[in-house]
Amino acid sequence: MSEFRWGILGSGGIAKKFALDLSNLENHTVAAVGSRTKSAADDFASQFPGCASFGSYEELVNADVDAIYVATPHPMHAANAMLALQAGKPVLCEKAFTINEEQARTLIEYSREHKIPLMEAMWTRFLPHIQKIQEIVQSGELGRIHSVIADHGQYLPPERALRLWEPELGGGALLDLGIYSLTIAHLILGYPESITAVATLTDQDVDLQTSMTLKYSNGAHALLSCTMAARTSITAVIAGDKARIEVDASFYAPTSFRVITRDGVTTEYPNEYKGHGLREEAAEFARIVRAGEIESPIMKHETTLELMRIMDVVRAQVGVKYPQE
């Protein structure tokens, strides 16, 4: 199979993690990188033999690549992804996909109209342990699911993660951390019937921490939390009337889990994964591009829209609004 040539839009930390994880895939290469400055692009490209560097995103999206991976902060995703789509390039865009549902819908409608592949890079959904968890849930082994509990807290003060404290950069715990808690709930229970949220805001009115209770039409509940004020357990529980799954830290990354029946019988699923975990999304995106598909069945456009809609509702309830809105 011929090489799949990636263009990386952005040269920050997640861009480097993605590019490095591609080395664990056959026939994937970092062909080009674009940054706001040529020096930053040159520095990034120096780590990947044969990688071309560009000092603008406009040059990058017109380069000879098979797809663009958008790795800039949330508020830039809509403009950066659209730039690539308008250049005819398939786009894998980092989570959170955009800052709100309206922006996400605009990108998805353009993708569908022009038949250009587009996918949110929610890497968690593609990981082997998550795929196995879905298989167990769908088998009925847990019985009827009654609750999903997921907690994601990191200690991220301004000196460690300034962008998370800036409204202009889509700051706050929800879009960066809470989206993982929401993802595990959506994966198991789908879209909620009702959403209730509370938050503690910073002096700049982004959420320092947010807690959410989601109720579903079948009576199930999801109890979800995120915070950038403290490191928490970062675990998840999926509880049914026959058994529960306990997912170890960090539940959204490659990790171990176990199934525990209501009688206490435990089956362990150890973590045998090698690497960071970003390559599965890359492999799936390359597959849909080569297959001529517009979206992935693992991360559908409607899933992205539903997650953005939930976060819009949560932000409205707790009083977080970004300058771009």
N, C-alpha and C positions, 0 to 999 in steps of 0.2 A: 504494500500500500504506500502511496506517495506521502511525503511529509505534509503535515498540517502546519501552516505557517501563521504564527500568532503575532499580531501587533498589539503592544501594550500601551494603553493610553493612561499616562500617569506613571510616576517613578518612585512612589512612596513605599511604605512598609508592606502593604498587602500586595502591591504589584510585584515586589521582589519575592515574596513567599509563593505567589502563584507561579512566577517564572521558574523558580527553583524546583517546585514540585513537578513541573512538566518534565524534568529530567528523569522521573520515574515512569514515564510513558514512552513507548516506542513511536517513532514517526511524528513526534510533536517537537516543534522548534520555536524559539523566540527569535523571530525574524526582524522585528523592528520595535522601537520604543519612541514615544513622543512625550515630551515634557514641556513645561512653560519656558524653560531655558535650555539652550544647547548644552551647557556644561552639565546640568543634571542628567540629561539624556545620555551624554557621552559617558558619564560615570556609571550609569545603569548598564549601558550596552557593553562596557568593558568586561563585565562579569559573564557575558554570554557570547562565545565566539560566533562571528558571522552576523551579529545583530546590528542592524542599521540604526542610527540615532537621528532624531529630528527635534528641532527647537520649537516646534509648534504642533498642535493637535491637527491642524488642517493638513500639514505635510504628511503626518502619520496616516490619516484615514485614506489618503490617496496613494499610499505605498503598495507594493506588491505583497499583500498578505491575504490569508484566507478568512480571517476574522479579527475583530477588535475586542480586546478585553478592557472594559472601562473600570479604572481603579482610582478614581478621584473621589473627593468627599461628596456626601449625599446631594447637596444643593446643586452640584455641577453635573450630576448624572443625566438629567433630562437634556440639557444642551449638548453635552459630550456624546451621548448615545445617538441623539438625532443627527449630529454632525456626521457620525459614522454611517448611519442608515442612509442619509441623503447621498453619501458617497458610494452607496450600493454594497456596503460591507455588513456581513452578519455581526451581531453584537451580543456578547456576554457581558452583562452589566452587574457590577457589585451590588450587594444588598447594603442598606435598604435601597430598593430599585430607584426610587425617587423620594421626594419629601412628602408627596401626597398622591391620592388616587387620581386626581385630574391629570397631573403630569404623566403618571404611569399609563393612563388610558390613551393619551395623545401618542406616546411612543408605540404602544401596542397596535393602535389603529393604523399607524403609518406602516408598521411591519406587515400587518395583514394585507393592507391595500397594495403594497409593493412587493409582497411575497419575499420578504427578507427575514431570515431567521433571527429571533430575538429571545433571550432567556435571562432571567434573574439568576445571579450567581449565589444562590442560597445553597452553599456547599453541603450543609448538614443533610439535606434530603437525599443526597447521592451516596452517602457513606455506607459501607457494608453493615455496620451494626444497626443503622436506622432501617436499612432494607430488611434485615432479619427481624427487627422488632415489628415492622409492618406485616411481615409474613406470619408471625406468631399471633398478632392481633386478629388478622383476617381469618386465621384457622379456627378461631373460636376458643382457643386454649384458655384465654382469660375470662371467657364468658361475656356477659354484658358489661361494657365499660361504664363505670360510674363517675370516675374522676381522673383528671390529669393535673399533676402538680409539677411546676417547673420554676426554678429559681436561678437567676443569673446575676451575680453581683461581682464587680471588680473594683479594686481600689484605684481610682483614676483621678487624682487631684490635678489642678491646672498645670502644675509643673511637669506632670507626666503625659497629659493628654489635653492640651489647651483647646484643640478644636471641639472637644465635647462640651466645653463650657461657653462656646460662642454661638449665639443664635444665627448669625450669618452663615455658619458652617454646618447648620442642621444639628446643633448640639443637643445634649441630653442623653439619658440612659435608654429611652424607649427605642429609638431608631437604630442604635448601635448594639444594645444588649438585649432589650426586651423583645426584639424581633425573633430571637432564638427561642425564647419561652413561648411566644405566640406560634412559632413554626411547629413545635412539637405538639401543641394542642390542636392546631389546624390539621396536622398530619393524621391524627387519631380521630378527631371529632368533627372536623369540617368547620363550616361557618356558624357562629353562634346565633342564638335567638335574641339574647340581650347581653349588654356589656356594661359593667360598672367599674369605674376606676377612681383611684385617689393617688395623689402625688405630693411630694415635697419639692418645691421649686428653688432654684438658685436665685441669687440677686439679679441675674440677667434673664430670669423667667424661662429657663430650660429645666427639664425635670432631673433633679438629683436622684430621685428614686420614685418608682411607680409600681403600684400593686393593682392587679386586675382580677375581677371575677367574671367569668364568661359562663352563661347558661345556655344549654342546647335543647332543642325541641324534644329530645328523647329523655330529658331529665338530668343528663350528665352535667357536671360542672368542671371548669378548668380554673385552677387557682395559680396565678402567674405573677411573678415579681421580677424586678430588675433594679439595680442600684449601681451608681458609680462612686458611692461613699464608703463601701466596705467589700472585702472579699467574702463571699458567701459559699455555701456548699456546692453550688453549680451542679445540682443533681436533678433528676426527674423521676416521677413515679406515675405509672399508668395502672390504675386499679380497676379490676373487674370483679364480678361476684364469684368467680372460680379461682382466680389467681391475680397476682400483680407483677409488674415489671419494675425493677429498681435499676435506674441507669446511673452509673457512677460519673464522677466529675472527669472532664467537663462533658456534660451530656450531649452537647452540640458538636463535639469533635470526636475523633476516633477514641473509643473507650470500651470498657467492659460493662456488662449488665447481667442480671439474673432474673429468673422467673421463680416466684415463690407461691406455691398453692396456698389456699386458705387453711390447709392442714399442716403447713410448714415445710413441705417438701421443696427443696431448692435445686434448681438447675443453673449452673454457672456458664456464662458465655464470655470467655476471656478476651482481652484485647490483643490481637496478633498483628495489628496494622503497622506497616512501616511507612514513614513519611508524614507530611503535615496534614494531608487530607483534601487538598484543593484539586487534585488531578481527576477525580471521578467526574466532577462537573465539566471539566475541559474535554474529557473523553466523550461524554454524552453530547456536548454541544457540537463537537466535530462530527459525531455520528449523524445528528439531525441535519447539519449543513450538507454532508455528503449524500444524505438520503433525500434531499430536496424538501425537508419538512420545515415548517415555520416555527413550531414550538415543540417542547419536549413533554411527553406524557408524565414525566417525573416532576417537572416544574412547569405547570401549565400557565398560560397567560391569566386565566381566571383566578388561579391561586394567588398570583402576584397582586391582582386587583383586590381580591378579598382581604389579603393581609394589609395592604395599604389602607383599605377602607376601615378596617378595625383600628389601625393606628390613628387615622383621622378622627374617629369617634373618641378614642381615648384622649387624644390631645385636646379636643374640644371640651371634654369633661373637666380636664385638669388645668386648662388655661395656657397651653403652649401653642404659640403661633409664630411661624418664621417670617422674617422680613420679605422673603420672596413670594409669599402667598397674598 
